[in-house]
Amino acid sequence: MTPKRFLLTGASGFLGQAVLGRLVAAGHEVVGLDIRSATSAGAMAHIVDDLSDADRLRTLVERYRPACIIHAGGVSGPMVMADQPLETLSINVGGTLNLLRAAIAGGVATFIHCSSISAIGSYYEEVPIGDDQPLRPDTPYGCSKAACEMLLRALYGRIAMDLCALRFSAVYGPGRATSLLTDSIADAGLAGTALDVAAVSDWPYVFIDDAADATIAAALATSRRQLTYFISYPEQVSAQDLARAVAATLGTSPIAVSMTGVPVRRGPVDIGPAVRDFGFAPRIDHREGMRRLVEARRSRQ
């Protein structure tokens, strides 16, 4: 495999760090871009900046000439800046547009956008949904991801740059800064306390290692046949499933998990195109993923 040069936004983030480490280990050159000055260990450069200035981004791309941009930066979930919808849209949509302009002007060959199934919205289907599912986002974050996908759709097949959007399900694992249900249940299991959470249906999840591997596989693929791909482990997981996995790791009885409110429903997704087009092979189910999460959190106690 010929080494490539990557520009990685969100390089200090949860997914960004995992992607960066793998790219460096494989011999690629990585320029990290993040508003935090933290950890781009092994990168050829780390730029502390945001995506708000199109001219600075164009200068950055012209200076480093990356073959591929992996865009994992921006507001990273519906729980982040939930009370600032305009800022969420400005950062995610405006920043992505600025980055696309810089990439086009700089002759970047490949642009991978880290999207989310939040672009689809809350839904539930009996069978896995495909990439043609209508976009009905119901949070500002989801709207921002749907809008970014529409930007890519407008350009797809009309410019020379190879475009791809990866719709991740809930990405979990050690090192995540914002809390998911997985984190809450792991902490409650370690404390041996009952947990009350907002109601949610069985959800698809993806462990951070599988998410990072999928990102790189998509970036290096030469035969992708569509713009958008779902990235998830192919199972629907309930809160009770997570609690049982934690208990199995700890050798205890599962904690009691109660739910209040109207459940957010999120059904299965079809990962077949990702398997077909870039060999996506998720390895870590919720039992192993929760074991790793619990062990990591226990080691910090």
Stockholm file with secondary structure:
# STOCKHOLM 1.0

chainA/1-301         MTPKRFLLTGASGFLGQAVLGRLVAAGHEVVGLDIRSATSAGAMAHIVDDLSDADRLRTLVERYRPACIIHAGGVSGPMVMADQPLETLSINVGGTLNLLRAAIAGGVATFIHCSSISAIGSYYEEVPIGDDQPLRPDTPYGCSKAACEMLLRALYGRIAMDLCALRFSAVYGPGRATSLLTDSIADAGLAGTALDVAAVSDWPYVFIDDAADATIAAALATSRRQLTYFISYPEQVSAQDLARAVAATLGTSPIAVSMTGVPVRRGPVDIGPAVRDFGFAPRIDHREGMRRLVEARRSRQ
#=GR chainA/1-301 SS CCCCEEEEETTTSHHHHHHHHHHHHTTCEEEEEESSCSCCTTCSEEEECCSCCHHHHHHHHHHHCCSEEEECCSCCSTTTTTTCHHHHHIIIIIHHHHHHHHHHHTTCSEEEEEEEGGGTCSCCCSSCBCTTSCCCCCSHHHHHHHHHHHHHHHHTTTSSSEEEEEEECEEESTTCSSCCHHHHHHHHHHHTCCEEEEEECCBCEEEHHHHHHHHHHHHHCSCCCSSEEEECCSCCBCHHHHHHHHHHHHTSCCCCEEEEEEEECCCCBCCHHHHHHHCCCCCCCHHHHHHHHHHHHHHTC
#=GC SS_cons         CCCCEEEEETTTSHHHHHHHHHHHHTTCEEEEEESSCSCCTTCSEEEECCSCCHHHHHHHHHHHCCSEEEECCSCCSTTTTTTCHHHHHIIIIIHHHHHHHHHHHTTCSEEEEEEEGGGTCSCCCSSCBCTTSCCCCCSHHHHHHHHHHHHHHHHTTTSSSEEEEEEECEEESTTCSSCCHHHHHHHHHHHTCCEEEEEECCBCEEEHHHHHHHHHHHHHCSCCCSSEEEECCSCCBCHHHHHHHHHHHHTSCCCCEEEEEEEECCCCBCCHHHHHHHCCCCCCCHHHHHHHHHHHHHHTC
//
